[in-house]
Structures are given as structure tokens and as C-alpha cells.
């Protein structure tokens, strides 16, 4: 099975596909921070840290989620 990037590259009809996914992850991180982290790194240490931060306070969860999304490839 081929992935989207293998078939079309990172640009499809002149549109940066990975840029759109980052925007979607950022919006989801503002609404539900653990979901954005899950989409970026899966279920791992950062996901569980984000759940704890979100339980302690909504804003720390958002900050951590945005940090994970914006610093990881």
C-alpha cells in the first residue's frame, strides 16, 4: 500500500499537504489537547503527559500540545 506522500509528494496541486495537517492538529489541540498530541506522536509518553497536564489545567495542556506539534516533524 502506498501512502499519500509516496504517490503525490508533499505538494498536491500546488498545496502543501503537511501544512494543512499541522493546521488541523493545531485547531484540534485548542479544542482537545490530547487529541492533537495523539495525532502527532500516537500513544506514548508525550500523550500521557498531555493528559495529565490537561487534567491539571486546560491551558497547560494546550501549551504542551502546541509545543509538541510545532517542534516535531
Secondary structure, DSSP 4 states (H G I P E B T S, - for coil): ---HHHHH-SEETTEEHHHHHHHHHHHHHHH-HHHHHHHHH-SSHHHHHHHHHHHH-HHHHHHHHHHHHHH--
